[in-house]
Amino acid sequence: MRSFLKQINPFVALVAAVYLVLGIATLHNCYFWDVIQQVSKEGFWFYKTNFSSLLIPADNEYGIMATGYHPPLMGLMTAALWKVFGFELWVSHAFSMLWAGLLLYHAWSLLRHFFPEGMAGWVLLVVLLDPVVLTQYAIASPDFILFTAFVVALRGLLERKPWLLGAGVFFLCCVNMRGVFAGAALFVAGCYYCYAVSPGSGWRRALKEMLLPYLPTMVVLLAYFTYYFVQRGWFFTDSAYTEHYTLPTSGMVVVRHVLSFVLRLVENGRIALWVLALWVAVRCIRRHEKFNAQERALGLFFLLLMGLYVLFIFISQMPFSPRYFMPQFFVLSVLVLSCLGRQVGRPKVACAVLLFFALTGHFWIYPEKMAKPWDATLAHLPYYGLREECFDYIDAEGLDYAEASSGFCLYGDRGFAELRHWGKRVNPSPLAGEYVIYSNICNMEDEQIEALHDPALWTPVRTFEKWPVSIILYRRVHHDGVLEK
């Protein structure tokens, strides 16, 4: 037993303990943020209809609008798990814990190819205790599976294991469209890497080496998207997301999009990584640093995928989220710390600084009118208890759900978030009814927040608060200034 314990790396054990404790603590939390749509709603369709159709009908009886541009693998897996283990919240969280085990194993194996074991442990803490990665894990998000699949695929590429690369690419590209973007960038970087390590074999052999692991995924995606286009046409026709993928309407829209993009890159403590990356880049240029094939391939992947998102700034109005950049930041962390290791030895101080800033990332709380991606910080965790208290109060007082409205995460049928209390539906149009359930989690529009703070229009009935999250139940004040009895 002692010899076995001595073989366990303390850094791996620490990360495993953090993920285990967090997984158990969130095991019965309801679905949150975009997970409600892609996991709960789409999984519910396949579960209730016994997988009767690959495409969710637009006029289905459950009122579910599918995000067709995301391949349906996540919904299919969720429904299958519910069929086997029961229609329960813990099933999705337990599934996320399984992927956490895969992430830890493959990330550790990958990092030991770049760093000595002692240093690899410090880097493991940096990349897996990142606040966005931890939060995506805690909410059982598809993007956590995407990130894990990316690490698996990257390890398969760098270790020249085609079966591992193929398995990682399949889940990477079939979980959602962002995975397709990452998979395409990895394909190009992989072709370059295969050529760089065997330049005498030529580009044709490098392309063949990458095509074989990618082929099953390419066939599946081609079949799905062809079927979708034949049946439905373009993704965003009559879709709630159409505006996100239209050209900017003015130069000011582009400016705001640029500022939003920059904020998403540096928030949650990641500004420290950018500062360190800039410092290392300057040193590399001055020292005429030479990079090995692995580092060049990682750099190419980073530039390609980041460049694609920069392009989206100017050709779309797509809102950015920190979770979109998890693969890029994993790669950037490895590159920066690898270069720093050659320049200053074992840069444990740099890792400690990055870890400190990652910890502060959970406490980047913005002013009320400034939108915050709450699915990127564990600071959102009080939300679940406050949500339950608020709805328990509404039920106890016998308030009419038809007269209640709210913003993102709190509107809609409670069943899709909680897998219970079906039919208790909150109006998705804020300020539409007699009551408003307001939370800073919802990121409501400025004018809606201002209206709720106007005592001539709305009055608070009950406040549920645990820093930094608050939920306030408001009731409309009628024109004569007296509340309707």
Long-range contacts (C-beta under 8 A, 24 or more apart in sequence): 9-108, 9-117, 9-121, 10-121, 11-120, 11-121, 11-122, 11-124, 11-125, 12-104, 12-108, 12-121, 12-124, 14-125, 15-104, 15-124, 15-125, 15-128, 15-129, 16-104, 18-129, 18-134, 19-97, 19-100, 19-104, 19-128, 19-137, 20-97, 22-134, 22-137, 22-138, 22-378, 23-93, 23-94, 23-96, 23-97, 23-100, 23-137, 23-138, 26-93, 26-138, 26-139, 26-381, 27-89, 27-90, 27-93, 27-94, 28-89, 28-90, 28-93, 29-89, 29-93, 29-138, 29-139, 29-384, 30-89, 30-384, 30-387, 30-417, 30-418, 30-419, 31-89, 31-92, 31-139, 31-140, 31-416, 31-417, 31-418, 32-139, 32-374, 32-375, 32-380, 32-383, 32-384, 32-409, 32-417, 33-139, 33-141, 33-374, 33-375, 33-408, 33-409, 34-141, 34-375, 35-92, 35-139, 35-140, 35-141, 35-142, 35-375, 36-409, 36-412, 36-416, 36-417, 37-67, 38-67, 38-70, 38-74, 38-75, 38-142, 38-176, 39-74, 39-75, 39-78, 39-92, 39-140, 39-141, 39-142, 40-78, 40-416, 40-417, 40-419, 41-416, 42-66, 42-67, 42-72, 42-74, 42-75, 42-78, 43-74, 43-75, 43-76, 43-77, 43-78, 43-79, 43-82, 44-79, 44-416, 45-75, 45-79, 46-72, 46-75, 46-76, 46-78, 46-79, 46-80, 47-78, 47-79, 47-82, 47-83, 47-87, 51-76, 51-79, 54-224, 54-227, 55-227, 55-228, 55-231, 55-232, 58-238, 63-413, 65-239, 65-240, 67-241, 68-228, 68-232, 68-235, 69-177, 69-235, 69-236, 70-175, 70-176, 70-177, 71-173, 71-174, 71-175, 71-176, 71-177, 71-180, 71-220, 71-221, 71-224, 72-224, 73-171, 73-174, 73-175, 74-142, 74-145, 74-175, 74-176, 87-419, 88-419, 89-418, 89-419, 92-140, 93-140, 95-140, 96-137, 96-140, 96-141, 96-144, 96-145, 99-144, 99-145, 99-148, 100-137, 100-144, 100-148, 102-148, 102-152, 103-128, 103-144, 103-147, 103-148, 103-151, 104-128, 106-148, 106-151, 106-152, 106-155, 107-151, 109-155, 110-151, 110-154, 110-155, 110-158, 111-334, 113-158, 113-159, 113-294, 114-294, 114-334, 114-338, 115-337, 115-338, 115-341, 116-346, 118-346, 119-337, 119-341, 119-346, 119-347, 119-348, 122-346, 122-348, 122-351, 122-352, 123-333, 123-334, 123-337, 123-351, 125-351, 125-355, 126-333, 126-337, 126-351, 126-354, 126-355, 126-358, 127-329, 127-330, 127-333, 127-334, 129-355, 129-358, 130-268, 130-270, 130-326, 130-329, 130-358, 130-361, 131-268, 131-269, 131-358, 131-359, 131-361, 131-362, 131-376, 131-377, 131-378, 132-268, 132-322, 132-323, 132-325, 132-326, 132-329, 132-361, 132-376, 132-377, 133-326, 134-378, 135-375, 135-376, 135-377, 135-378, 135-380, 136-323, 136-326, 136-375, 136-376, 138-378, 138-381, 139-375, 141-323, 141-375, 142-175, 142-176, 143-175, 143-176, 143-178, 143-323, 143-326, 145-171, 145-175, 146-171, 146-172, 146-175, 146-176, 146-178, 146-179, 146-182, 146-326, 146-327, 147-326, 147-327, 147-330, 149-175, 149-179, 150-179, 150-182, 150-186, 150-326, 150-327, 150-330, 151-330, 153-183, 153-186, 154-186, 154-331, 156-213, 157-186, 157-189, 157-190, 157-193, 157-297, 158-193, 158-294, 158-297, 162-209, 162-212, 162-213, 163-213, 165-190, 165-213, 166-212, 166-213, 166-214, 166-216, 166-217, 169-213, 169-214, 169-217, 170-216, 170-217, 170-220, 173-217, 173-221, 174-217, 174-220, 174-221, 178-324, 180-221, 181-305, 181-308, 182-305, 182-327, 183-214, 183-217, 185-301, 185-304, 185-305, 185-308, 186-301, 187-214, 188-300, 188-301, 188-304, 189-297, 189-298, 189-300, 189-301, 189-304, 190-297, 192-296, 192-297, 192-300, 193-293, 193-294, 193-296, 193-297, 196-293, 196-296, 196-297, 197-293, 243-317, 244-316, 244-317, 244-318, 244-319, 245-316, 245-317, 245-318, 246-316, 246-317, 247-315, 247-316, 247-317, 248-314, 248-315, 248-316, 248-317, 249-317, 253-317, 254-313, 254-314, 257-313, 257-314, 257-317, 258-313, 260-319, 260-320, 261-309, 261-310, 261-313, 261-320, 264-320, 264-321, 264-322, 264-324, 264-325, 264-373, 265-325, 267-322, 267-361, 267-364, 267-373, 267-376, 268-322, 268-358, 268-361, 268-362, 268-364, 268-376, 268-377, 269-356, 269-357, 269-358, 269-359, 269-360, 269-361, 269-364, 270-322, 270-329, 270-357, 270-361, 271-357, 272-353, 272-354, 272-356, 272-357, 273-329, 273-332, 273-333, 273-336, 273-354, 273-357, 276-336, 276-340, 276-350, 276-353, 276-354, 277-332, 277-335, 277-336, 280-336, 280-339, 280-340, 280-343, 283-339, 283-343, 284-339, 287-343, 289-339, 289-342, 291-339, 295-335, 295-338, 295-339, 298-331, 298-334, 298-335, 299-335, 301-331, 302-328, 302-331, 302-332, 302-335, 321-373, 321-375, 321-376, 322-373, 322-376, 323-373, 323-375, 323-376, 363-468, 365-468, 368-440, 368-449, 369-446, 369-449, 371-443, 372-440, 372-443, 374-441, 374-443, 379-468, 379-469, 380-441, 380-469, 382-466, 382-467, 382-468, 382-469, 383-409, 383-439, 383-441, 383-469, 383-471, 385-466, 386-439, 386-464, 386-465, 386-466, 386-469, 386-470, 386-471, 387-471, 389-464, 389-471, 390-437, 390-462, 390-464, 390-471, 390-473, 391-421, 391-424, 393-462, 393-464, 393-473, 394-437, 394-473, 399-435, 400-434, 401-425, 401-426, 402-427, 402-433, 403-433, 403-434, 403-435, 404-433, 404-434, 404-435, 404-436, 404-437, 405-429, 405-430, 405-431, 405-432, 405-433, 405-435, 405-436, 405-437, 406-430, 406-436, 406-437, 406-438, 406-439, 406-442, 407-438, 407-439, 407-442, 407-443, 407-444, 407-448, 408-441, 408-442, 408-443, 409-439, 409-441, 409-442, 410-437, 410-439, 410-441, 410-442, 410-471, 433-476, 434-475, 434-476, 434-484, 435-461, 435-473, 435-474, 435-475, 435-476, 436-473, 436-474, 436-476, 437-471, 437-472, 437-473, 437-474, 438-471, 438-472, 438-473, 438-474, 439-469, 439-470, 439-471, 439-472, 440-468, 440-469, 440-470, 441-469, 441-471, 456-481, 459-483
